[in-house]
Amino acid sequence: MPQLDTSTWFINIVSMILTLFIVFQLKISKHSYPTHPEAKTTKMAKRLTPWESKWTKIYSPLSLPQQ
């Protein structure tokens, strides 16, 4: 049974990683980023819900006084 020849694996893996690195660098260098990014002003609309207009308190069983 012939053995697997692994002598060329190292150069194949290194060349593949180098090629991927170069391709990604070229793709990133062609991307244009905004020169002066500015924060967008977002205005939150205040919605009144029925439970916000009155004071309510929920009592959990552990917060009740001992009897």
PDBQT receptor file of N, H, CA, C and O in Angstrom, charges set to zero:
ATOM      1  N   MET A   1       0.853  -1.182   0.000  1.00  0.00    +0.000 N 
ATOM      2  CA  MET A   1       0.000   0.000   0.000  1.00  0.00    +0.000 C 
ATOM      3  C   MET A   1       0.898   1.245   0.000  1.00  0.00    +0.000 C 
ATOM      4  O   MET A   1       1.751   1.393   0.875  1.00  0.00    +0.000 OA
ATOM      5  N   PRO A   2       0.706   2.135  -0.977  1.00  0.00    +0.000 N 
ATOM      6  CA  PRO A   2       1.577   3.317  -1.060  1.00  0.00    +0.000 C 
ATOM      7  C   PRO A   2       1.281   4.301   0.068  1.00  0.00    +0.000 C 
ATOM      8  O   PRO A   2       0.150   4.403   0.544  1.00  0.00    +0.000 OA
ATOM      9  N   GLN A   3       2.303   5.008   0.476  1.00  0.00    +0.000 N 
ATOM     10  H   GLN A   3       3.222   4.925   0.089  1.00  0.00    +0.000 HD
ATOM     11  CA  GLN A   3       2.143   5.991   1.541  1.00  0.00    +0.000 C 
ATOM     12  C   GLN A   3       1.807   7.345   0.948  1.00  0.00    +0.000 C 
ATOM     13  O   GLN A   3       2.131   7.650  -0.200  1.00  0.00    +0.000 OA
ATOM     14  N   LEU A   4       1.151   8.142   1.767  1.00  0.00    +0.000 N 
ATOM     15  H   LEU A   4       0.888   7.894   2.700  1.00  0.00    +0.000 HD
ATOM     16  CA  LEU A   4       0.723   9.469   1.337  1.00  0.00    +0.000 C 
ATOM     17  C   LEU A   4       1.927  10.408   1.347  1.00  0.00    +0.000 C 
ATOM     18  O   LEU A   4       2.637  10.512   2.348  1.00  0.00    +0.000 OA
ATOM     19  N   ASP A   5       2.143  11.073   0.248  1.00  0.00    +0.000 N 
ATOM     20  H   ASP A   5       1.567  10.988  -0.564  1.00  0.00    +0.000 HD
ATOM     21  CA  ASP A   5       3.274  12.001   0.138  1.00  0.00    +0.000 C 
ATOM     22  C   ASP A   5       2.852  13.357   0.697  1.00  0.00    +0.000 C 
ATOM     23  O   ASP A   5       2.031  14.055   0.101  1.00  0.00    +0.000 OA
ATOM     24  N   THR A   6       3.416  13.718   1.837  1.00  0.00    +0.000 N 
ATOM     25  H   THR A   6       4.082  13.151   2.320  1.00  0.00    +0.000 HD
ATOM     26  CA  THR A   6       3.050  14.982   2.493  1.00  0.00    +0.000 C 
ATOM     27  C   THR A   6       4.140  16.029   2.365  1.00  0.00    +0.000 C 
ATOM     28  O   THR A   6       4.109  17.032   3.079  1.00  0.00    +0.000 OA
ATOM     29  N   SER A   7       5.080  15.832   1.495  1.00  0.00    +0.000 N 
ATOM     30  H   SER A   7       5.105  15.018   0.915  1.00  0.00    +0.000 HD
ATOM     31  CA  SER A   7       6.203  16.766   1.399  1.00  0.00    +0.000 C 
ATOM     32  C   SER A   7       5.794  18.120   0.823  1.00  0.00    +0.000 C 
ATOM     33  O   SER A   7       6.457  19.120   1.097  1.00  0.00    +0.000 OA
ATOM     34  N   THR A   8       4.737  18.177   0.046  1.00  0.00    +0.000 N 
ATOM     35  H   THR A   8       4.198  17.365  -0.176  1.00  0.00    +0.000 HD
ATOM     36  CA  THR A   8       4.334  19.449  -0.575  1.00  0.00    +0.000 C 
ATOM     37  C   THR A   8       3.232  20.160   0.206  1.00  0.00    +0.000 C 
ATOM     38  O   THR A   8       2.805  21.243  -0.194  1.00  0.00    +0.000 OA
ATOM     39  N   TRP A   9       2.772  19.588   1.290  1.00  0.00    +0.000 N 
ATOM     40  H   TRP A   9       3.119  18.708   1.615  1.00  0.00    +0.000 HD
ATOM     41  CA  TRP A   9       1.666  20.196   2.031  1.00  0.00    +0.000 C 
ATOM     42  C   TRP A   9       2.044  21.548   2.615  1.00  0.00    +0.000 C 
ATOM     43  O   TRP A   9       1.255  22.492   2.573  1.00  0.00    +0.000 OA
ATOM     44  N   PHE A  10       3.248  21.640   3.157  1.00  0.00    +0.000 N 
ATOM     45  H   PHE A  10       3.890  20.873   3.192  1.00  0.00    +0.000 HD
ATOM     46  CA  PHE A  10       3.640  22.882   3.819  1.00  0.00    +0.000 C 
ATOM     47  C   PHE A  10       3.628  24.044   2.837  1.00  0.00    +0.000 C 
ATOM     48  O   PHE A  10       3.063  25.095   3.142  1.00  0.00    +0.000 OA
ATOM     49  N   ILE A  11       4.222  23.886   1.692  1.00  0.00    +0.000 N 
ATOM     50  H   ILE A  11       4.681  23.032   1.444  1.00  0.00    +0.000 HD
ATOM     51  CA  ILE A  11       4.282  24.978   0.719  1.00  0.00    +0.000 C 
ATOM     52  C   ILE A  11       2.894  25.302   0.177  1.00  0.00    +0.000 C 
ATOM     53  O   ILE A  11       2.608  26.461  -0.124  1.00  0.00    +0.000 OA
ATOM     54  N   ASN A  12       2.037  24.309   0.048  1.00  0.00    +0.000 N 
ATOM     55  H   ASN A  12       2.270  23.368   0.292  1.00  0.00    +0.000 HD
ATOM     56  CA  ASN A  12       0.664  24.570  -0.408  1.00  0.00    +0.000 C 
ATOM     57  C   ASN A  12      -0.116  25.382   0.620  1.00  0.00    +0.000 C 
ATOM     58  O   ASN A  12      -0.821  26.326   0.264  1.00  0.00    +0.000 OA
ATOM     59  N   ILE A  13       0.007  25.020   1.878  1.00  0.00    +0.000 N 
ATOM     60  H   ILE A  13       0.580  24.253   2.168  1.00  0.00    +0.000 HD
ATOM     61  CA  ILE A  13      -0.734  25.727   2.932  1.00  0.00    +0.000 C 
ATOM     62  C   ILE A  13      -0.214  27.149   3.079  1.00  0.00    +0.000 C 
ATOM     63  O   ILE A  13      -1.000  28.087   3.206  1.00  0.00    +0.000 OA
ATOM     64  N   VAL A  14       1.101  27.316   3.062  1.00  0.00    +0.000 N 
ATOM     65  H   VAL A  14       1.740  26.554   2.958  1.00  0.00    +0.000 HD
ATOM     66  CA  VAL A  14       1.671  28.657   3.197  1.00  0.00    +0.000 C 
ATOM     67  C   VAL A  14       1.291  29.539   2.011  1.00  0.00    +0.000 C 
ATOM     68  O   VAL A  14       0.957  30.709   2.196  1.00  0.00    +0.000 OA
ATOM     69  N   SER A  15       1.337  29.004   0.822  1.00  0.00    +0.000 N 
ATOM     70  H   SER A  15       1.609  28.053   0.672  1.00  0.00    +0.000 HD
ATOM     71  CA  SER A  15       0.972  29.813  -0.345  1.00  0.00    +0.000 C 
ATOM     72  C   SER A  15      -0.517  30.145  -0.346  1.00  0.00    +0.000 C 
ATOM     73  O   SER A  15      -0.905  31.227  -0.787  1.00  0.00    +0.000 OA
ATOM     74  N   MET A  16      -1.353  29.235   0.141  1.00  0.00    +0.000 N 
ATOM     75  H   MET A  16      -1.037  28.356   0.499  1.00  0.00    +0.000 HD
ATOM     76  CA  MET A  16      -2.784  29.516   0.220  1.00  0.00    +0.000 C 
ATOM     77  C   MET A  16      -3.055  30.638   1.218  1.00  0.00    +0.000 C 
ATOM     78  O   MET A  16      -3.849  31.536   0.937  1.00  0.00    +0.000 OA
ATOM     79  N   ILE A  17      -2.405  30.598   2.379  1.00  0.00    +0.000 N 
ATOM     80  H   ILE A  17      -1.760  29.869   2.608  1.00  0.00    +0.000 HD
ATOM     81  CA  ILE A  17      -2.605  31.647   3.386  1.00  0.00    +0.000 C 
ATOM     82  C   ILE A  17      -2.104  32.986   2.864  1.00  0.00    +0.000 C 
ATOM     83  O   ILE A  17      -2.751  34.014   3.067  1.00  0.00    +0.000 OA
ATOM     84  N   LEU A  18      -0.967  32.981   2.199  1.00  0.00    +0.000 N 
ATOM     85  H   LEU A  18      -0.442  32.146   2.033  1.00  0.00    +0.000 HD
ATOM     86  CA  LEU A  18      -0.431  34.219   1.635  1.00  0.00    +0.000 C 
ATOM     87  C   LEU A  18      -1.357  34.790   0.557  1.00  0.00    +0.000 C 
ATOM     88  O   LEU A  18      -1.580  36.000   0.499  1.00  0.00    +0.000 OA
ATOM     89  N   THR A  19      -1.886  33.925  -0.283  1.00  0.00    +0.000 N 
ATOM     90  H   THR A  19      -1.705  32.942  -0.237  1.00  0.00    +0.000 HD
ATOM     91  CA  THR A  19      -2.808  34.377  -1.324  1.00  0.00    +0.000 C 
ATOM     92  C   THR A  19      -4.081  34.957  -0.728  1.00  0.00    +0.000 C 
ATOM     93  O   THR A  19      -4.557  36.002  -1.171  1.00  0.00    +0.000 OA
ATOM     94  N   LEU A  20      -4.631  34.286   0.272  1.00  0.00    +0.000 N 
ATOM     95  H   LEU A  20      -4.244  33.437   0.632  1.00  0.00    +0.000 HD
ATOM     96  CA  LEU A  20      -5.840  34.812   0.926  1.00  0.00    +0.000 C 
ATOM     97  C   LEU A  20      -5.564  36.158   1.582  1.00  0.00    +0.000 C 
ATOM     98  O   LEU A  20      -6.390  37.068   1.508  1.00  0.00    +0.000 OA
ATOM     99  N   PHE A  21      -4.406  36.286   2.224  1.00  0.00    +0.000 N 
ATOM    100  H   PHE A  21      -3.736  35.546   2.284  1.00  0.00    +0.000 HD
ATOM    101  CA  PHE A  21      -4.057  37.555   2.850  1.00  0.00    +0.000 C 
ATOM    102  C   PHE A  21      -3.990  38.678   1.816  1.00  0.00    +0.000 C 
ATOM    103  O   PHE A  21      -4.511  39.769   2.047  1.00  0.00    +0.000 OA
ATOM    104  N   ILE A  22      -3.358  38.415   0.693  1.00  0.00    +0.000 N 
ATOM    105  H   ILE A  22      -2.935  37.529   0.505  1.00  0.00    +0.000 HD
ATOM    106  CA  ILE A  22      -3.232  39.440  -0.353  1.00  0.00    +0.000 C 
ATOM    107  C   ILE A  22      -4.590  39.796  -0.933  1.00  0.00    +0.000 C 
ATOM    108  O   ILE A  22      -4.876  40.970  -1.169  1.00  0.00    +0.000 OA
ATOM    109  N   VAL A  23      -5.430  38.795  -1.163  1.00  0.00    +0.000 N 
ATOM    110  H   VAL A  23      -5.199  37.841  -0.971  1.00  0.00    +0.000 HD
ATOM    111  CA  VAL A  23      -6.762  39.059  -1.732  1.00  0.00    +0.000 C 
ATOM    112  C   VAL A  23      -7.591  39.904  -0.774  1.00  0.00    +0.000 C 
ATOM    113  O   VAL A  23      -8.247  40.855  -1.200  1.00  0.00    +0.000 OA
ATOM    114  N   PHE A  24      -7.572  39.570   0.523  1.00  0.00    +0.000 N 
ATOM    115  H   PHE A  24      -7.040  38.798   0.870  1.00  0.00    +0.000 HD
ATOM    116  CA  PHE A  24      -8.350  40.358   1.481  1.00  0.00    +0.000 C 
ATOM    117  C   PHE A  24      -7.789  41.769   1.622  1.00  0.00    +0.000 C 
ATOM    118  O   PHE A  24      -8.556  42.721   1.773  1.00  0.00    +0.000 OA
ATOM    119  N   GLN A  25      -6.482  41.921   1.576  1.00  0.00    +0.000 N 
ATOM    120  H   GLN A  25      -5.860  41.148   1.453  1.00  0.00    +0.000 HD
ATOM    121  CA  GLN A  25      -5.913  43.265   1.650  1.00  0.00    +0.000 C 
ATOM    122  C   GLN A  25      -6.338  44.100   0.443  1.00  0.00    +0.000 C 
ATOM    123  O   GLN A  25      -6.633  45.286   0.588  1.00  0.00    +0.000 OA
ATOM    124  N   LEU A  26      -6.371  43.499  -0.736  1.00  0.00    +0.000 N 
ATOM    125  H   LEU A  26      -6.130  42.535  -0.853  1.00  0.00    +0.000 HD
ATOM    126  CA  LEU A  26      -6.809  44.239  -1.919  1.00  0.00    +0.000 C 
ATOM    127  C   LEU A  26      -8.280  44.616  -1.830  1.00  0.00    +0.000 C 
ATOM    128  O   LEU A  26      -8.668  45.712  -2.234  1.00  0.00    +0.000 OA
ATOM    129  N   LYS A  27      -9.099  43.712  -1.303  1.00  0.00    +0.000 N 
ATOM    130  H   LYS A  27      -8.784  42.822  -0.974  1.00  0.00    +0.000 HD
ATOM    131  CA  LYS A  27     -10.527  44.021  -1.180  1.00  0.00    +0.000 C 
ATOM    132  C   LYS A  27     -10.752  45.136  -0.165  1.00  0.00    +0.000 C 
ATOM    133  O   LYS A  27     -11.580  46.020  -0.380  1.00  0.00    +0.000 OA
ATOM    134  N   ILE A  28     -10.016  45.091   0.937  1.00  0.00    +0.000 N 
ATOM    135  H   ILE A  28      -9.343  44.372   1.112  1.00  0.00    +0.000 HD
ATOM    136  CA  ILE A  28     -10.196  46.109   1.968  1.00  0.00    +0.000 C 
ATOM    137  C   ILE A  28      -9.675  47.453   1.486  1.00  0.00    +0.000 C 
ATOM    138  O   ILE A  28     -10.271  48.485   1.794  1.00  0.00    +0.000 OA
ATOM    139  N   SER A  29      -8.573  47.468   0.734  1.00  0.00    +0.000 N 
ATOM    140  H   SER A  29      -8.089  46.630   0.483  1.00  0.00    +0.000 HD
ATOM    141  CA  SER A  29      -8.005  48.738   0.291  1.00  0.00    +0.000 C 
ATOM    142  C   SER A  29      -8.896  49.443  -0.723  1.00  0.00    +0.000 C 
ATOM    143  O   SER A  29      -8.803  50.662  -0.867  1.00  0.00    +0.000 OA
ATOM    144  N   LYS A  30      -9.745  48.723  -1.422  1.00  0.00    +0.000 N 
ATOM    145  H   LYS A  30      -9.820  47.733  -1.305  1.00  0.00    +0.000 HD
ATOM    146  CA  LYS A  30     -10.634  49.344  -2.399  1.00  0.00    +0.000 C 
ATOM    147  C   LYS A  30     -11.919  49.885  -1.771  1.00  0.00    +0.000 C 
ATOM    148  O   LYS A  30     -12.686  50.594  -2.423  1.00  0.00    +0.000 OA
ATOM    149  N   HIS A  31     -12.146  49.546  -0.505  1.00  0.00    +0.000 N 
ATOM    150  H   HIS A  31     -11.523  48.970   0.024  1.00  0.00    +0.000 HD
ATOM    151  CA  HIS A  31     -13.358  49.998   0.173  1.00  0.00    +0.000 C 
ATOM    152  C   HIS A  31     -13.182  51.443   0.607  1.00  0.00    +0.000 C 
ATOM    153  O   HIS A  31     -12.143  51.804   1.158  1.00  0.00    +0.000 OA
ATOM    154  N   SER A  32     -14.184  52.268   0.364  1.00  0.00    +0.000 N 
ATOM    155  H   SER A  32     -15.028  51.975  -0.084  1.00  0.00    +0.000 HD
ATOM    156  CA  SER A  32     -14.087  53.679   0.746  1.00  0.00    +0.000 C 
ATOM    157  C   SER A  32     -14.860  53.911   2.039  1.00  0.00    +0.000 C 
ATOM    158  O   SER A  32     -16.048  53.610   2.149  1.00  0.00    +0.000 OA
ATOM    159  N   TYR A  33     -14.151  54.446   2.994  1.00  0.00    +0.000 N 
ATOM    160  H   TYR A  33     -13.185  54.691   2.906  1.00  0.00    +0.000 HD
ATOM    161  CA  TYR A  33     -14.749  54.775   4.288  1.00  0.00    +0.000 C 
ATOM    162  C   TYR A  33     -15.099  56.254   4.314  1.00  0.00    +0.000 C 
ATOM    163  O   TYR A  33     -14.450  57.048   3.633  1.00  0.00    +0.000 OA
ATOM    164  N   PRO A  34     -16.109  56.640   5.084  1.00  0.00    +0.000 N 
ATOM    165  CA  PRO A  34     -16.434  58.071   5.183  1.00  0.00    +0.000 C 
ATOM    166  C   PRO A  34     -15.303  58.825   5.882  1.00  0.00    +0.000 C 
ATOM    167  O   PRO A  34     -14.704  58.323   6.834  1.00  0.00    +0.000 OA
ATOM    168  N   THR A  35     -15.020  60.031   5.401  1.00  0.00    +0.000 N 
ATOM    169  H   THR A  35     -15.506  60.438   4.628  1.00  0.00    +0.000 HD
ATOM    170  CA  THR A  35     -13.892  60.782   5.952  1.00  0.00    +0.000 C 
ATOM    171  C   THR A  35     -14.196  61.335   7.337  1.00  0.00    +0.000 C 
ATOM    172  O   THR A  35     -13.355  61.246   8.231  1.00  0.00    +0.000 OA
ATOM    173  N   HIS A  36     -15.376  61.902   7.529  1.00  0.00    +0.000 N 
ATOM    174  H   HIS A  36     -16.059  61.974   6.802  1.00  0.00    +0.000 HD
ATOM    175  CA  HIS A  36     -15.735  62.467   8.822  1.00  0.00    +0.000 C 
ATOM    176  C   HIS A  36     -17.055  61.841   9.282  1.00  0.00    +0.000 C 
ATOM    177  O   HIS A  36     -18.124  62.361   8.964  1.00  0.00    +0.000 OA
ATOM    178  N   PRO A  37     -16.994  60.765  10.005  1.00  0.00    +0.000 N 
ATOM    179  CA  PRO A  37     -18.254  60.171  10.477  1.00  0.00    +0.000 C 
ATOM    180  C   PRO A  37     -18.906  61.069  11.527  1.00  0.00    +0.000 C 
ATOM    181  O   PRO A  37     -18.241  61.588  12.423  1.00  0.00    +0.000 OA
ATOM    182  N   GLU A  38     -20.198  61.238  11.398  1.00  0.00    +0.000 N 
ATOM    183  H   GLU A  38     -20.738  60.816  10.670  1.00  0.00    +0.000 HD
ATOM    184  CA  GLU A  38     -20.943  62.082  12.329  1.00  0.00    +0.000 C 
ATOM    185  C   GLU A  38     -22.024  61.256  12.996  1.00  0.00    +0.000 C 
ATOM    186  O   GLU A  38     -22.617  60.363  12.390  1.00  0.00    +0.000 OA
ATOM    187  N   ALA A  39     -22.263  61.572  14.249  1.00  0.00    +0.000 N 
ATOM    188  H   ALA A  39     -21.781  62.297  14.741  1.00  0.00    +0.000 HD
ATOM    189  CA  ALA A  39     -23.292  60.864  14.987  1.00  0.00    +0.000 C 
ATOM    190  C   ALA A  39     -24.669  61.313  14.513  1.00  0.00    +0.000 C 
ATOM    191  O   ALA A  39     -24.925  62.505  14.345  1.00  0.00    +0.000 OA
ATOM    192  N   LYS A  40     -25.533  60.357  14.304  1.00  0.00    +0.000 N 
ATOM    193  H   LYS A  40     -25.324  59.388  14.440  1.00  0.00    +0.000 HD
ATOM    194  CA  LYS A  40     -26.895  60.682  13.902  1.00  0.00    +0.000 C 
ATOM    195  C   LYS A  40     -27.714  61.007  15.141  1.00  0.00    +0.000 C 
ATOM    196  O   LYS A  40     -27.592  60.357  16.179  1.00  0.00    +0.000 OA
ATOM    197  N   THR A  41     -28.540  62.016  15.008  1.00  0.00    +0.000 N 
ATOM    198  H   THR A  41     -28.639  62.545  14.165  1.00  0.00    +0.000 HD
ATOM    199  CA  THR A  41     -29.400  62.367  16.131  1.00  0.00    +0.000 C 
ATOM    200  C   THR A  41     -30.678  61.544  16.031  1.00  0.00    +0.000 C 
ATOM    201  O   THR A  41     -31.397  61.594  15.033  1.00  0.00    +0.000 OA
ATOM    202  N   THR A  42     -30.933  60.807  17.065  1.00  0.00    +0.000 N 
ATOM    203  H   THR A  42     -30.349  60.767  17.875  1.00  0.00    +0.000 HD
ATOM    204  CA  THR A  42     -32.147  59.989  17.091  1.00  0.00    +0.000 C 
ATOM    205  C   THR A  42     -33.056  60.536  18.178  1.00  0.00    +0.000 C 
ATOM    206  O   THR A  42     -32.646  60.714  19.325  1.00  0.00    +0.000 OA
ATOM    207  N   LYS A  43     -34.275  60.793  17.801  1.00  0.00    +0.000 N 
ATOM    208  H   LYS A  43     -34.609  60.648  16.869  1.00  0.00    +0.000 HD
ATOM    209  CA  LYS A  43     -35.247  61.308  18.757  1.00  0.00    +0.000 C 
ATOM    210  C   LYS A  43     -36.199  60.180  19.117  1.00  0.00    +0.000 C 
ATOM    211  O   LYS A  43     -36.852  59.595  18.253  1.00  0.00    +0.000 OA
ATOM    212  N   MET A  44     -36.264  59.889  20.395  1.00  0.00    +0.000 N 
ATOM    213  H   MET A  44     -35.733  60.364  21.097  1.00  0.00    +0.000 HD
ATOM    214  CA  MET A  44     -37.154  58.842  20.869  1.00  0.00    +0.000 C 
ATOM    215  C   MET A  44     -38.544  59.437  21.089  1.00  0.00    +0.000 C 
ATOM    216  O   MET A  44     -38.699  60.433  21.796  1.00  0.00    +0.000 OA
ATOM    217  N   ALA A  45     -39.530  58.826  20.487  1.00  0.00    +0.000 N 
ATOM    218  H   ALA A  45     -39.403  58.017  19.913  1.00  0.00    +0.000 HD
ATOM    219  CA  ALA A  45     -40.901  59.277  20.664  1.00  0.00    +0.000 C 
ATOM    220  C   ALA A  45     -41.420  58.737  21.996  1.00  0.00    +0.000 C 
ATOM    221  O   ALA A  45     -41.364  57.533  22.248  1.00  0.00    +0.000 OA
ATOM    222  N   LYS A  46     -41.917  59.621  22.832  1.00  0.00    +0.000 N 
ATOM    223  H   LYS A  46     -41.962  60.598  22.627  1.00  0.00    +0.000 HD
ATOM    224  CA  LYS A  46     -42.418  59.221  24.150  1.00  0.00    +0.000 C 
ATOM    225  C   LYS A  46     -43.840  58.714  23.997  1.00  0.00    +0.000 C 
ATOM    226  O   LYS A  46     -44.737  59.446  23.579  1.00  0.00    +0.000 OA
ATOM    227  N   ARG A  47     -44.024  57.462  24.339  1.00  0.00    +0.000 N 
ATOM    228  H   ARG A  47     -43.295  56.868  24.678  1.00  0.00    +0.000 HD
ATOM    229  CA  ARG A  47     -45.366  56.870  24.283  1.00  0.00    +0.000 C 
ATOM    230  C   ARG A  47     -45.865  56.651  25.703  1.00  0.00    +0.000 C 
ATOM    231  O   ARG A  47     -45.190  56.036  26.529  1.00  0.00    +0.000 OA
ATOM    232  N   LEU A  48     -47.029  57.152  25.962  1.00  0.00    +0.000 N 
ATOM    233  H   LEU A  48     -47.577  57.651  25.291  1.00  0.00    +0.000 HD
ATOM    234  CA  LEU A  48     -47.611  56.942  27.284  1.00  0.00    +0.000 C 
ATOM    235  C   LEU A  48     -48.416  55.656  27.278  1.00  0.00    +0.000 C 
ATOM    236  O   LEU A  48     -49.329  55.478  26.472  1.00  0.00    +0.000 OA
ATOM    237  N   THR A  49     -48.070  54.785  28.169  1.00  0.00    +0.000 N 
ATOM    238  H   THR A  49     -47.329  54.929  28.824  1.00  0.00    +0.000 HD
ATOM    239  CA  THR A  49     -48.816  53.542  28.319  1.00  0.00    +0.000 C 
ATOM    240  C   THR A  49     -49.677  53.664  29.564  1.00  0.00    +0.000 C 
ATOM    241  O   THR A  49     -49.375  54.469  30.445  1.00  0.00    +0.000 OA
ATOM    242  N   PRO A  50     -50.737  52.887  29.653  1.00  0.00    +0.000 N 
ATOM    243  CA  PRO A  50     -51.656  53.038  30.794  1.00  0.00    +0.000 C 
ATOM    244  C   PRO A  50     -50.972  52.856  32.143  1.00  0.00    +0.000 C 
ATOM    245  O   PRO A  50     -51.361  53.505  33.114  1.00  0.00    +0.000 OA
ATOM    246  N   TRP A  51     -49.957  51.985  32.232  1.00  0.00    +0.000 N 
ATOM    247  H   TRP A  51     -49.641  51.458  31.444  1.00  0.00    +0.000 HD
ATOM    248  CA  TRP A  51     -49.351  51.764  33.532  1.00  0.00    +0.000 C 
ATOM    249  C   TRP A  51     -48.321  52.831  33.891  1.00  0.00    +0.000 C 
ATOM    250  O   TRP A  51     -47.835  52.859  35.022  1.00  0.00    +0.000 OA
ATOM    251  N   GLU A  52     -47.980  53.712  32.944  1.00  0.00    +0.000 N 
ATOM    252  H   GLU A  52     -48.375  53.689  32.026  1.00  0.00    +0.000 HD
ATOM    253  CA  GLU A  52     -47.062  54.788  33.276  1.00  0.00    +0.000 C 
ATOM    254  C   GLU A  52     -47.781  55.997  33.870  1.00  0.00    +0.000 C 
ATOM    255  O   GLU A  52     -47.147  56.837  34.508  1.00  0.00    +0.000 OA
ATOM    256  N   SER A  53     -49.073  56.096  33.672  1.00  0.00    +0.000 N 
ATOM    257  H   SER A  53     -49.588  55.413  33.153  1.00  0.00    +0.000 HD
ATOM    258  CA  SER A  53     -49.780  57.282  34.132  1.00  0.00    +0.000 C 
ATOM    259  C   SER A  53     -50.192  57.181  35.595  1.00  0.00    +0.000 C 
ATOM    260  O   SER A  53     -50.586  58.192  36.176  1.00  0.00    +0.000 OA
ATOM    261  N   LYS A  54     -50.119  56.036  36.200  1.00  0.00    +0.000 N 
ATOM    262  H   LYS A  54     -49.798  55.214  35.728  1.00  0.00    +0.000 HD
ATOM    263  CA  LYS A  54     -50.487  55.923  37.605  1.00  0.00    +0.000 C 
ATOM    264  C   LYS A  54     -49.418  55.144  38.364  1.00  0.00    +0.000 C 
ATOM    265  O   LYS A  54     -48.663  54.358  37.791  1.00  0.00    +0.000 OA
ATOM    266  N   TRP A  55     -49.380  55.390  39.667  1.00  0.00    +0.000 N 
ATOM    267  H   TRP A  55     -49.993  56.028  40.133  1.00  0.00    +0.000 HD
ATOM    268  CA  TRP A  55     -48.385  54.757  40.513  1.00  0.00    +0.000 C 
ATOM    269  C   TRP A  55     -48.876  53.369  40.905  1.00  0.00    +0.000 C 
ATOM    270  O   TRP A  55     -49.968  53.220  41.453  1.00  0.00    +0.000 OA
ATOM    271  N   THR A  56     -48.089  52.388  40.632  1.00  0.00    +0.000 N 
ATOM    272  H   THR A  56     -47.201  52.509  40.188  1.00  0.00    +0.000 HD
ATOM    273  CA  THR A  56     -48.444  51.029  41.027  1.00  0.00    +0.000 C 
ATOM    274  C   THR A  56     -47.248  50.395  41.699  1.00  0.00    +0.000 C 
ATOM    275  O   THR A  56     -46.105  50.751  41.411  1.00  0.00    +0.000 OA
ATOM    276  N   LYS A  57     -47.502  49.474  42.578  1.00  0.00    +0.000 N 
ATOM    277  H   LYS A  57     -48.431  49.186  42.812  1.00  0.00    +0.000 HD
ATOM    278  CA  LYS A  57     -46.433  48.740  43.233  1.00  0.00    +0.000 C 
ATOM    279  C   LYS A  57     -46.840  47.280  43.277  1.00  0.00    +0.000 C 
ATOM    280  O   LYS A  57     -47.971  46.936  43.621  1.00  0.00    +0.000 OA
ATOM    281  N   ILE A  58     -45.893  46.435  42.922  1.00  0.00    +0.000 N 
ATOM    282  H   ILE A  58     -44.975  46.714  42.642  1.00  0.00    +0.000 HD
ATOM    283  CA  ILE A  58     -46.140  44.997  42.949  1.00  0.00    +0.000 C 
ATOM    284  C   ILE A  58     -45.433  44.446  44.172  1.00  0.00    +0.000 C 
ATOM    285  O   ILE A  58     -44.232  44.647  44.352  1.00  0.00    +0.000 OA
ATOM    286  N   TYR A  59     -46.181  43.755  45.006  1.00  0.00    +0.000 N 
ATOM    287  H   TYR A  59     -47.156  43.591  44.859  1.00  0.00    +0.000 HD
ATOM    288  CA  TYR A  59     -45.613  43.167  46.212  1.00  0.00    +0.000 C 
ATOM    289  C   TYR A  59     -45.282  41.708  45.941  1.00  0.00    +0.000 C 
ATOM    290  O   TYR A  59     -46.148  40.919  45.562  1.00  0.00    +0.000 OA
ATOM    291  N   SER A  60     -44.042  41.371  46.137  1.00  0.00    +0.000 N 
ATOM    292  H   SER A  60     -43.339  42.012  46.446  1.00  0.00    +0.000 HD
ATOM    293  CA  SER A  60     -43.681  39.965  46.042  1.00  0.00    +0.000 C 
ATOM    294  C   SER A  60     -43.907  39.326  47.397  1.00  0.00    +0.000 C 
ATOM    295  O   SER A  60     -43.855  40.021  48.412  1.00  0.00    +0.000 OA
ATOM    296  N   PRO A  61     -44.154  38.036  47.451  1.00  0.00    +0.000 N 
ATOM    297  CA  PRO A  61     -44.434  37.371  48.736  1.00  0.00    +0.000 C 
ATOM    298  C   PRO A  61     -43.277  37.511  49.721  1.00  0.00    +0.000 C 
ATOM    299  O   PRO A  61     -43.512  37.499  50.929  1.00  0.00    +0.000 OA
ATOM    300  N   LEU A  62     -42.067  37.640  49.260  1.00  0.00    +0.000 N 
ATOM    301  H   LEU A  62     -41.876  37.650  48.278  1.00  0.00    +0.000 HD
ATOM    302  CA  LEU A  62     -40.938  37.735  50.182  1.00  0.00    +0.000 C 
ATOM    303  C   LEU A  62     -40.830  39.122  50.827  1.00  0.00    +0.000 C 
ATOM    304  O   LEU A  62     -40.220  39.264  51.887  1.00  0.00    +0.000 OA
ATOM    305  N   SER A  63     -41.418  40.145  50.194  1.00  0.00    +0.000 N 
ATOM    306  H   SER A  63     -41.914  40.030  49.333  1.00  0.00    +0.000 HD
ATOM    307  CA  SER A  63     -41.298  41.493  50.750  1.00  0.00    +0.000 C 
ATOM    308  C   SER A  63     -42.436  41.813  51.717  1.00  0.00    +0.000 C 
ATOM    309  O   SER A  63     -42.412  42.865  52.357  1.00  0.00    +0.000 OA
ATOM    310  N   LEU A  64     -43.416  40.947  51.837  1.00  0.00    +0.000 N 
ATOM    311  H   LEU A  64     -43.435  40.093  51.318  1.00  0.00    +0.000 HD
ATOM    312  CA  LEU A  64     -44.512  41.180  52.780  1.00  0.00    +0.000 C 
ATOM    313  C   LEU A  64     -44.023  40.967  54.211  1.00  0.00    +0.000 C 
ATOM    314  O   LEU A  64     -43.123  40.161  54.448  1.00  0.00    +0.000 OA
ATOM    315  N   PRO A  65     -44.612  41.685  55.161  1.00  0.00    +0.000 N 
ATOM    316  CA  PRO A  65     -44.180  41.493  56.561  1.00  0.00    +0.000 C 
ATOM    317  C   PRO A  65     -44.528  40.085  57.064  1.00  0.00    +0.000 C 
ATOM    318  O   PRO A  65     -45.497  39.466  56.624  1.00  0.00    +0.000 OA
ATOM    319  N   GLN A  66     -43.708  39.611  57.993  1.00  0.00    +0.000 N 
ATOM    320  H   GLN A  66     -42.922  40.115  58.350  1.00  0.00    +0.000 HD
ATOM    321  CA  GLN A  66     -43.952  38.284  58.557  1.00  0.00    +0.000 C 
ATOM    322  C   GLN A  66     -45.205  38.312  59.430  1.00  0.00    +0.000 C 
ATOM    323  O   GLN A  66     -45.445  39.286  60.144  1.00  0.00    +0.000 OA
ATOM    324  N   GLN A  67     -45.993  37.255  59.373  1.00  0.00    +0.000 N 
ATOM    325  H   GLN A  67     -45.797  36.464  58.793  1.00  0.00    +0.000 HD
ATOM    326  CA  GLN A  67     -47.239  37.207  60.166  1.00  0.00    +0.000 C 
ATOM    327  C   GLN A  67     -47.077  36.274  61.347  1.00  0.00    +0.000 C 
ATOM    328  O   GLN A  67     -48.011  36.100  62.129  1.00  0.00    +0.000 OA
TER     329      GLN A  67
